[in-house]
Amino acid sequence: MSTFIAFMDVSIGKKFTQFHRYAMYLPVKGYLLIFLTSIIVGNMWLRSYFTLEPSVFNDVMAITLSVIKWVIVPFLFFGLFSVLFPFTLFWFANSRRKLTVVLQSPKEESEGRLRPLEFLVEPLWQPVLGQLYYRLIYHKGMESSPKFSLVRRENSLGYAGRTQNGWYKWPVPGIKEYEVDTMIVYFEDIFHFFSLAIPVAVHQSFFTRPAMNPREVTPISPTRSEKDEVKIEDWRRVQGELFNYKFFENNDDVRRIVWKIYARNKDLVVRTPEIMDPYASHIGMYVSFYTRPGFGEIDSLMDTCLDFYKTACWSLYNQLTKQELQIRYIKDQEVPQRNVEPGNKWVEYTLAVSHWQRETSLQQFVRLNEASLVCISSLSAPDDVAYLIANGPKNMTLALIPLSKAIPLPKGLMWLKWLWVEEEKDPIHRQQIKWLLSSDRKKMMMNEEKLQTMIDQSGIKQINFTTDLS
């Protein structure tokens, strides 16, 4: 049943996307159809009052309808030509490649999911008494932004200017990288009856920063050292010097002599045992995006869980930086090569562009002798977590991010308000319905409970997320 629901959801979604793609270029808007329908219905209704015999009433109503006709038609032509003239000029400039389009994302911090964008388009004239609107197409034409207008700069000339310069705060739908390839410019009249659209090629990419939710984090013990900087309570095992071998000395145990090396070059060398090092200088933070098979049937739900996971991991990373230790963020997947500053900016970008994957499991990913903190999700495989618990160092810390809190459901009497009273203003409402009906929800909660029980019973250090991070 769940597979059928997922299939229908994807099939309907594709058809709706294709219809929406064509609808973005319709030259007339629904307001014109409503207006013309009202005029026709009103004309038929008024004419139904006409009498068969000539009368003053008939003459007055005929004159009134004629005046209305001669008033409406010029207004319709004015609306059409007010957008047709700047549309034609812009089309010629675009076809002759004399168009300047600058779309950039400033380096200032985003306000939550609102991403500031700056626009400059030249030449572009605004319709007389009309408005210019824009829409961004990204991810190779598969997704689009809402239709929006620019907030003009103070020095913009408005209708008289040939340059449109302003900014827009885009409510981006998720924490990821966005590659904008097309911008659609709409010319609309004062009545919003006509909307002539022209696509313009642009190339701009940026990523959404994960939010940070401050929380108290227990101190994490470093397990990796390049310099003897910090003394730790739990000494760590490290290999001996000289690649685990050294020349034989009188007080060495003869049982450690490597006879194969002696047979090859007549050198007496012994294998050096592991030693206990009381120093460490780095926290190795391993963040796993691996998901066990059986999850991910509804992409929108998995994307919401992914954003929740990124936010939690980024919050942990920022809290660890306050321990005045160098943190080594270890990724489990390749990310696009961008000109990003090393350090916190690189970690922020890597988290933002990471995605769920099934290629690199925890056992393949985590180096146990270097792992200080391992972040896992409710989608992790129990066998992998059991392997970490059994073979990892005793000072390793596990952080289980509970994805069951990613999409909170209404509680108590709020169900009635949510279903019957509250106006749907946020897409999270549709996700809540899908989440409630999804088979992934029950499987995820069972897997999450199993992982949490394993961690609790093992006694390993853990970071327990008892509060909602969304």
N, C-alpha and C positions, 0 to 999 in steps of 0.2 A: 504493500500500500504506500509506504514511504517513498519507494523508488518511483512509483507511478506519479505521486505528487511532485517529486523533484523533476521528473521528465516533463510533466505538464507545465511546471513553473518555468523551466528553461525554454520549452517550445513557445509558450505564450510570450515570454520575455523577448525572444528573437523576433517574433512577428510584430510586437509592439515597438521594438527598436527600429525595425525597418520602416514601419508606418510613420514613426516619429521623425525619422531622417528625411522622408519625403515632405512631411507636413511643415518642416522648418523653412521650406522655400515657397510655400503657397503665397501668391501675390495679394490675396484678399483675406481679411480676418472675419471671424465669426460675427463681429459687431455689424459689419455691412450686411450680412445675410439676415440677421435679426431685424435690422433697420428696414431693409427692403420688404421683408415678410410683414412687418408691422404696417408699412405703407399700403401694401396690396390689400391686407385684411381690413385696414381702416377705410380704404377707398370703397371696398365692396360693402362694408357695413353702412357707410353714409349713403351710398347709392340705393341701398334697400329702402330708404325713407322717401325716395323720389315718388311723386304721384304720377299717374298716367296722364292726367290732364295738365296743360300748361298752368303754372302758378308762379307767384313771386318767390315762394320758398325754393322751387326748383331752380330758378334763375340765380338766387343768392348762393345756393349750395354749389351750383356749377361754377360760378365765379370764384368761390372760395377754393374749390378743388384745383382750379386752373392756377390761382395765385400760389397755392402750395406747391404745385408742380414746377412752376417757374422759379420758385425760391430754392427748392430742393436740388434740382438739376444743376444749377450753377455751383452750389456748394459741393456737390459730388465731383464736378469737373475741377473745381479749385483744389480739392483734396488730392485728386489724381495728379494734376500737373505740378503741384507743390512738391511731390516726391519724385516725379518723373524727371524733372530738370536736374537736380543734384545727383540722382541715380545715374543719368546718362553721362554727366561729367566724370563721376567716379569710375564708371565702367570704362570710359576711354583712357583715363589715367592708368587704370590697372592693366588693361590690355596692351598699352604701349610701354609698360614697365617704368612709368614715371611716378610711381607711388612709393611713398616712404612710410613704412610701418615699423614702429618700435614698441615692442612689448617686453617689459622686464619686470622682474620680481626684486624689490629692494632687499637689502640684507638685514633690515630691521626685523625684530621679533614679530611673529604672528600672534594675533589675538585669538588663542584657542584654535578653532578650525577656520577662522577668517584669514585668508591669505591675501595681503595687499599686492596689487598689481598696478603698474603704471603704463599708460597708453599714450602714444603720439601717432596720429595718422594725418598725412598731408599728401595731396590736397583732398579735403573732404568738407563739403558744405552741408550745413544742417537745413532740412526743409523749412520753408517759411511757416512759422507757427506750428511746425511739426517737431519731431523728435528723432534722434538717432539711438538705436539699440545695437547691442553686440551679443555674440555668443561664441564661446571657445569650444573647439572640437579637439579632443586629445585621444591618446592611445590608438593612433592609426585610424581615426574616424569611428571608433567603437563607442565612445562616450562623449557627452557634451555637457557644458555648464548651463545654468539657468540663463535666461535672457535678461540682460542688464543694461543700464545706462551709466555713463561716466559722471563722476563728480568733477566738474570743471575746475581747472586752476584759476586763480584770481585774475590772471592776465589774459584769459581766453576772451575772444571777441564775440562768441555766440553765433548768431545767424550770419553776421557780416564776415566772420573769419573763415579762412580756408584751411585752418589747422585745428584739429580736435586734440586737446591735450588735457588729460585728467587721470583719475585713479578709481579703482574699484576693489572692494574687499570681497574676495571670492569665498563662499562657504564650501570649501573642498570636502568631498565625501569620505575621505579616509587618509590614514597616515601612510603615504607612499610617495613615489616620484611621479611627477606629471610631465609628460612630453606633449606640449601643445603644437599642433601642426597646421591648424586652420582657424581663422577668425571670420565669422559671418557678420557683415554689417547690414543692418536693417534701416530702411528709410520709411518712416511712418508719418502720416498726415495728422492734423490736429484732431480729427474725429476718430482716429485709429481704425479707419475703414480699409486702407491700403498699406501693404507692407512689402516693399521690394527688397530682395536680399541679394547680396553679392558675396561669395566666399573669397577670402584673401589668404594666401599662403604665409604662414609665420612659423618660426622655429624657436621655441623657447622651452626650457626644462627647469623644473625646480622641485623641491621635495617639501613635504609637510613635516614640521617638527613634532615629535611626540610631546604630550603634556607631561608635567612633572607634578606628582602628588607627594608632598613631603610625608615621611613616616619614619619612626624610630627603627633603626637597624642594629642588631647586636653586632659587636666587633667581629670582623672576619680575620682569621689567621692567615698571614701570607705563607705560601708554600714554594715560591720560586725566588732564586737569588742570583743576581749578577754582581752585587757588591755587598759586603758585610755591613749593612746599615742598621737593621732592626733585629734585636734579639727577641726570639719567640719562646713561649712557654713550652709548647710541644715540639721537641726537636724533630727534624725531618731526616729521612734517609736519603743519602746521596751516594753516588758512586765514588770510588777511590780515585787517586790521581793517575795520570799518565795512561789514560784509556783503560783503566782497571788492571794494569800490569806494572810491575817494577822489577828491577834487578834483584837477584837473590842476595840476601845478607845472612850473616852467621846466625842471627836469632830468629830467622824466618822458619815457618813450618815447611818441611820438605814435601808434605802432601799437597802444597799449593803450587809446586813446580809444574809449569806447562811443558810437558815433554815433547809435544809437537813442535814447539818453537825451538827447543834445544836440538831436535833432530834436523831441523831445517838450517839453522845458522849457528849452532853450538853456543847459544846464549842461554844462561840460566836465568829465567824470569819466573816470577810468582804472580799469581792472581791476587789482587788486593781486595779485601772484603769491603762491604758497604760501611760507611761511617755515619755518625749522627751529627748533623750540622745544626747549631743553635741559632743560626742567623738566616734571615730571609728579607727580601726587600720588595717583592712584587706580589700583588693579588691577581691570580689568574681567574678571570671571570668568563665562564663558558656559558653561552646562551644558545640553547638548542631550539630549533624550529621544526624538529622532526615530529611527524604525526604517524601514529600506528595506522595500519589499513583499517578501513571501515568507517572513517569519518570524512566529512567534507562533501556531503551530497547537495547542500544548498550553499552556494558561494557567498551570498550576502551575509549569512550567519557566520561563516568562517572568517569573512573579512572583519566583521565586528569583533569577533574573538581575537583576531590578529592584532587589531588596534589596541585592545585591552591589554594584551600580552606585551606589546611594545611599550605602552605607557608604564606598566609595572616594572619592566626591566630597566627602562631609562630612569625611573625614580630610584631604583636600587643603586644604579651606577652613580647618580648624583649624591646619594647619601654616603656611599663608600668613599667618594673623593674627600669627604670631610675627615677621614681617618688619617690624612696626610701620608698615605702610601700610594705608590705608583700602581695603577690598575692596568692590567693587560686584558683588553677585551678580545676574546677569541670568537671568530665567526665560523659558522658551519656551512657557509655557501659563498659562492662568488658573487660579488656586487659590481655594478658598473664603475668604471674608472672615471672619476670626476676630479676636478680641481678643488679639493676640499682640504682645509687646514688639518694637519695631524692633531691628535689629542681628542678633546671632548667633541669637537665638530665632526671629526671622522667617525667617532662612535655614534653620534646622533644620526649622521647620514646613513651609516651601515644598518642601524636599527630600523630607520624609516623605510629603506628599500628592501629589507629582508622579507621573505614570504615562507609560508608553510612548505616543507619539502619532505620527501620520502626516500632520499638517496643516501644521506649520511645519518646513521643511527647514533645513539649516545655512546655505545661501545666503540664505534669507529671514530667518534669525534673527540671525546674527552681523554686527555692525557692525565692519568690519575696522579702521577708524581708532581704535576704542576697545577692541579685544580684546587683553588681555594673556595670558589663559589660556582655552583652549577645551577642554572635556571632551567626549570622544566615546566611543562604545561600539563593541563588535564588530558592532552592528547598523546602524551608520551607512553611508550610501551612499558608495562610493568616488568618484563624480563630485563630490559635495559637498566631500569632503576634499581632492581635487585642486584645487578652486576656492579653498579656503582657503590651500593651500600656494602657489598661483600668485599670488594677489592680496593676501594678508595681509602685515602689516608684518614686517620681518625679525626683530624682537625678540618676536614672538608665540610662545607656547609651546603645544604640543598635548599633551594627556594622553589616551592611548588606554587605556580600561579593558578588560582582557581578560576577557570574560564566559565564556570557556571554562574559567576557574578557579572559576566560581561553584558548580559541583556537582562536587567532586573525586571521582574514581573510585578504588577500591582498587587497589593496585599489587602485583605479584608474587604470592607465596603468600597474600596477604591476600584474594585472590578466593575461595579455598576456604573460609577462615574466614567470610568475609562471606556466602557462599551457603549453607553447610551447618551452621556451628557457631554463629555469632553470633546472639543473640536480637534480634529486631527491636524496638527500643525507640524509634526516632526515625523520623518520617515521611520523613527525608532518604533512607532506604533505598529507599523506593518511587520517589522522584524519581530516584535513581541508575539504577534499572532503566529508567524512562521516558527518561532522558537518554541512556542507552546505545543504546536502540532508536530514538530520534527522528532523523528526517532533518534536523531543525534543527541538530543537533550538528555534522554534517559541513559543512553550508552555513555555519554560523557560524564554524567554525574556518578555512574557506577564505577567508571574507570578512575575518576578523581578520588572517590572514597577509598578505592583499593590502594591507590598510590599513597594517600595520606596515612592509611593504616600501616602500610609497610614502613614508612618513614618514622612514624610514632613508635612502633615496636622495635625498630633497630636502635633507637637511642642516638642516632647521628644528629649533629647540629643542623638546625633548620630555621628558616625564616617563615613564620606562620602569618599568612595574610588573613586576618580576622575581620578587616574592614574593607568596605567596597572601594575599589580604586577608580571606578568609572567616573 
